[in-house]
């Protein structure tokens, strides 16, 4: 069909249907705005739903089941080795994605948001041109850019179809279970996907350029995870530099340097997880008077407004933590500001979770940040080896820590490593956002036996009133 030069106007144009984009569109529609959402895919959801958060957590849940079944042997319960049905796993992942994306499509329709499939580029400060869409041009009063990010390709390795050097996008398609897999990058993506493939039977080697896994995360939390990763990965090579990737017919020859020595090893596949770049190239931002920094991220203020007062930006394209829940909050802020509400992105405790086994979760200020800033803090730790609930689950290597303002007694940060930290961290987020004192956490009764009570127990250590661990005299 030949596309005509059809044009329309809209009150709010949202470009990108990921967590930031659809959250913005939905909130704006709820506030009575005329909203048009432009998305390349057929349904909203973005990278998070189709090629990121949801597919990876679907696989990680299965990995957790496999690891738990193996660990149960020490508890007197033995299962046979699981039979891996890759097609069945892919179908399960696809059914989850389809269910959630269908729900988003329904919500889009129910809220009266116009959904256009196509790619938008700015044609001026208040106009975009749509490519591969029925509508050719849209004139807007306000716009929100929520185009997300993409994996960084390994330097010098050309992207090609059916390559054995893959990114997280291809890895989540689960093309096969390679006998030998190399993961380049010790961040959360590399550790999560490496864990998935290790559980399915791959011999996984991880190479990280830095001195530590998960740069930026407190080392005492990472130490617990690394102890576990050491048992399921074949090797972890820190402070190592990849020199070359030579893709051959059925394998990839990898040369890397560690400690001044060069090593060459072959792998069936190589997963590169070295970061992500914002999807700002080719958007025509210069024609819209939208400024970016030297790394290609859009510059915004606390209300998500760009240098063009009628255009806002949210999510990965503005930098900072590339997290779906951050993007969603930013999207809502932008929509509320456009609707005339007094809203701003003012967050004290942005939670982050690494969905490995064990998980790591943290929010607020970290111990490392507190030291760098010279903050007067007290740091208390509650080891899970004395948690009754952790003992019943055979998960006693976890840790809950709290960073407390030494003067005001306010909770500034919390970090947890262990099982189910994805849910445990929410209480800490609420405490920090409400300016809770460590006393509030300690005096809030937590059910026993639970993992959640490790948060009240660590607070009690500060007060000197801990039951299950010896602690100093109570603080006045």
C-alpha angles and dihedrals in degrees: 000000000000111000115231128216093262117164135187142175129233138182094226127017116195115195111203130029102222125115091290095045101044092041088054093046093048094047092047092050090049087054091054102259125145101245134192119186119199116198132167093218125067092248136031118258106094126201092324094063102031106030108010139023101020101042092045093048090048089057093040091056089055089048089053090053091051094048092046092051090053093046092050089075090078089055094054097263117111126190127186118250111281120254108232113221103184094186090051091049091049090049091050091051091047092050091052092049092045093050094050096042091049088053091052091049090052092049090050090055095043091053093050095242112157108231117203122184113219146078119281128210125178116253095181141335093297105020138072132191118222121217123206091007138113091240114062103192136018126196112202139189091209134005136196119205111212103155097140127206143283135222117273111245118229109263114260095011111111117222112242138161117270091014120165088217103079140177128219088273094063093037090059090057085065094219091180142322104265116213090225122027128182118204115198110203132041098221126112095278093054093045094046097047092039088056091050094053092042090055090051092053109272120138099233127203119186124201120194126181095210132069095253143035116249099019111218095029117109110267096229089061093045091048091065092050094046091054088059096041089053089063097050102035120070092223142351115205113193125187089026129139125211109227101179145352113209110190113207133179098280105005146023122243109216124196118192138166125229126170092352093305127109121225130187123199135163126232134184091228138004121212114201114205103165100134142285137272127216118255095237101114113104095016093111092236092158090063089052094050091243113148127215133193125242091276095054097256118137115248114233141168128233090281093054091251118148128211086280102071091213095052125072132185132206141176129015094351091069096050129226119099109000095220129142094224091052090052091050093052091047090050092053091047092053092048092049093049091050089050089055099256123139097249133146139166099257108154125164098180120034106183122220128188133193105204098210125120103288098029123220121212131173141165139181120019118349125223089249092053092047091055093045091051093046092237118172099237141150119220122205129185133198113197115216091223086086095045112108093208093049089051092054089054097044089242102118098135094082128110137205118199134181131201110209131187103246093213106038097028090226118150107247102173144359131199126187132182120187141063121337096004088145087077099031094060093062092075090053091050091054092046094052094043090052093047092243121184121232085247090063092056093046095048095046104097112236121198118257131258098023138118088237092069089068085077093056091042093055088050090051090054088062091050093046091239100107116143103195100042135040111252138171122277117291115281118240 
